[in-house]
Amino acid sequence: MAKTTVVVVDDSALVRSILTEIINRQPDMQCIGAASDPLVAREMIRNLNPDVITLDVEMPKMDGLDFLQRLMRLRPMPVVMVSTLTERGAEVTLKALELGAVDFVAKPKIGVADGIRALAQDITDKIRIAAKAQIRRLHAPGAAAAPGAPGTPAATGGATPPLKPASPIASLGRLSTEKIIFIGASTGGTEATKDVLINLPADCPAVCITQHMPAGFTRSYAARLDGLCKIRVKEAQDGERILPGHGYIAPGGMHFSVERSGANYIARVQDGEAVNRHKPSVEVLFNSAARVVGQNALGIMLTGMGADGAKAMKAMKDAGSYNLVQDEATCVVFGMPREAINAGAADEVLPLHQIATRLIERLRSTSGMSMNRV
């Protein structure tokens, strides 16, 4: 079996050495080059044609984001960002994911060398995932999508139109506070979740989200979504009431679930063992949806590697929820959606750009809202 070839781009000679050692220790991958800055990396990529690159967020001579933006326009390829655990590092990393990076690993603040070695499994797992991911070309504003890009007719046999945001959705009217939307996502999910949320009106039901993301990044992610969406988006806090028109993000490193308190739903944010190797885990959130919300839940499974949440989504369906799952053509990684489908958890399988619209149609068809009042 051919090995996955990797080029490491980092201004630290120590980090380059450690990443090279970690990668070359794997039987299925090989580091074929290590560059100290994007200008050197550009020539390496051209000459060596790697399968994946790891890219430091902050680089000399050319900013890591500028390099990534040019790369994704001219030669789209799988990129795993190596980020810093700082507020600026989180913000830059989220921008990198928006520009097309597949995923990221977070450098520890202290003891970088030892910390990176401790993250060896995470780093190599994400390189493996990136090597199989569907990569989209980044286009300048107004540019046409490249034929064959994920989500275009050429890539899907003409069955799916090019990806674009759903048209603005009018107010839903007065909603029942019983309804809650639950979203699970992993690799590629930061942008997929954003694409769903920005098309929801301000008066939609509460949205509870578990996105696989480490501590230190979810607050910046929630703030970014809050600035883009009509609904209010924040990190979930233990014990707070879950309200319509609000989105709640599972804090990195903590499990998020929903409980009932009298007539209200409340958020439960707790530490605990990882579930399906994840904390937060989609399984934890979706199991609470099945147990507590039942037929008033709407489930959405978006792009991601692995099977986290698939069994719990089936439990949601068995309890009466209606579940939408992202289709393969528009996923960065089709793992979690595929497992949900295989588990019998999906009511509908849809391209990403149709999910918000279909969600609203489903809500309009239920008795939990008034069609005549605004």
C-alpha positions, -999 to +999 in steps of 0.1 A: +000+000+000+014+034-010+023+056+020+006+090+025+033+116+018+035+147+039+053+180+038+058+198+072+058+236+072+069+253+104+094+280+113+106+261+143+135+236+135+126+217+166+089+213+157+098+203+121+121+176+135+095+163+160+067+162+134+090+145+109+099+119+135+063+113+144+052+110+108+080+087+097+073+064+127+040+055+111+039+025+088+014+042+064+029+077+060+062+094+052+075+130+056+091+138+023+100+174+031+101+200+059+100+237+051+109+267+073+086+291+056+058+292+029+082+303+001+103+272+006+071+252+010+058+264-023+088+249-042+086+217-022+049+212-029+056+219-066+085+195-068+074+167-044+036+167-049+027+156-013-007+141-003-010+163+028+008+193+043+009+204+079+010+242+082+019+264+111-006+292+117+020+320+122+049+319+097+077+343+086+080+359+052+044+351+043+015+347+068+002+312+071-033+323+061-021+342+030-002+311+020-032+288+026-055+311+007-032+311-024-027+274-021-065+266-020-071+288-051-042+275-072-035+240-060-061+227-036-048+200-013-054+186+022-040+209+049-038+203+086-031+235+106-008+235+136-023+261+159-015+279+192-037+276+222-043+314+224-073+336+215-055+348+184-045+313+175-081+302+178-094+330+156-067+324+129-074+287+130-111+292+124-103+315+095-080+287+081-109+262+083-131+287+064-104+290+037-104+252+033-080+236+058-093+201+067-086+202+104-061+215+130-040+203+160-034+227+189+002+232+201+004+233+239+014+267+254+041+252+276+066+224+268+060+225+230+083+196+222+069+172+248+033+184+241+036+177+204+050+142+211+020+136+234-003+147+205+013+122+181-018+100+177-040+131+172-016+145+146-013+113+126-050+105+128-058+139+114-032+135+086-049+101+077-083+118+076-071+147+056-056+124+030-091+110+023-110+143+026-129+160-002-111+192-009-128+223-023-111+249-044-112+284-029-126+309-054-122+346-056-156+365-051-178+360-082-156+332-096-174+301-109-169+268-092-144+244-108-160+215-126-159+184-105-155+202-072-174+186-043-211+195-046-210+204-083-229+185-110-197+171-125-188+156-092-223+141-085-234+130-119-255+162-124-278+153-095-268+181-071-265+218-080-234+238-070-232+246-033-245+280-023-262+294+008-299+289+010-320+319+003-330+340+033-358+324+053-387+344+065-398+345+101-413+313+113-440+328+135-445+320+171-428+287+179-434+261+206-405+262+232-408+224+232-388+221+199-350+217+200-327+212+170-296+190+177-265+192+155-235+168+156-203+174+135-166+168+134-140+172+106-153+199+082-181+207+106-172+242+117-181+255+082-210+231+077-226+241+110-221+277+101-238+271+067-269+257+085-271+283+112-267+314+091-299+304+073-320+301+104-343+329+114-341+347+147-372+330+161-362+294+153-362+268+181-331+264+203-301+247+186-278+225+206-244+217+189-216+193+196-187+200+173-155+180+180-131+208+191-106+212+219-108+235+249-098+271+241-114+272+206-151+268+212-155+302+227-140+319+197-161+297+174-193+306+192-184+343+191-177+340+153-211+324+147-229+349+169-216+377+147-228+359+115-262+345+125-296+358+132-299+337+163-277+343+193-248+318+196-228+311+227-209+284+246-233+264+267-231+269+305-241+244+330-276+250+344-286+277+320-321+277+305-322+267+268-342+293+249-356+296+214-336+318+190-304+307+207-276+283+197-255+265+223-220+251+215-206+223+236-174+237+253-142+220+242-132+193+266-166+190+283-197+170+276-229+188+268-264+174+273-300+186+279-322+180+309-357+189+318-365+212+348-402+217+352-415+233+320-380+243+309-350+226+292-316+233+308-281+227+297-259+203+315-221+208+309-200+183+327-165+167+327-162+130+323-146+102+304-143+105+266-171+088+247-161+073+213-127+089+220-143+124+221-151+150+247-174+167+239-192+137+223-222+138+199-233+105+215-238+123+249-258+152+234-280+130+211-287+104+239-300+133+260-322+144+231-337+109+228-342+106+265-355+141+273-369+157+242-382+128+222-406+137+194-399+174+199-363+169+187-349+175+152-315+159+146-289+169+121-257+149+115-230+168+095-196+159+081-171+141+103-148+111+107-158+081+128-191+070+142-197+093+172-235+099+176-248+074+151-263+050+177-277+079+197-292+094+166-310+061+160-323+063+196-335+098+188-354+085+158-369+056+178-380+083+204-399+102+176-373+128+164-370+137+127-334+134+115-316+150+085-281+137+075-256+154+052-250+136+019-216+122+008-211+146-021-211+177+002-192+162+032-155+169+037-155+134+054-185+111+052-178+090+082-203+101+108-231+107+083-225+073+067-226+056+101-259+074+110-274+062+077-262+026+083-277+027+118-311+035+103-311+070+120-318+091+089-352+103+078-336+123+049-301+125+034-295+159+018-268+182+004-256+207+029-272+237+012-307+221+014-306+212+051-317+246+066-345+250+041-357+214+047-355+220+085-377+250+082-402+231+060-403+204+086-409+228+114-437+245+095-454+212+090-456+205+127-482+216+151-457+232+173-459+266+156-485+291+145-485+298+108-506+329+110-488+349+137-454+367+136 
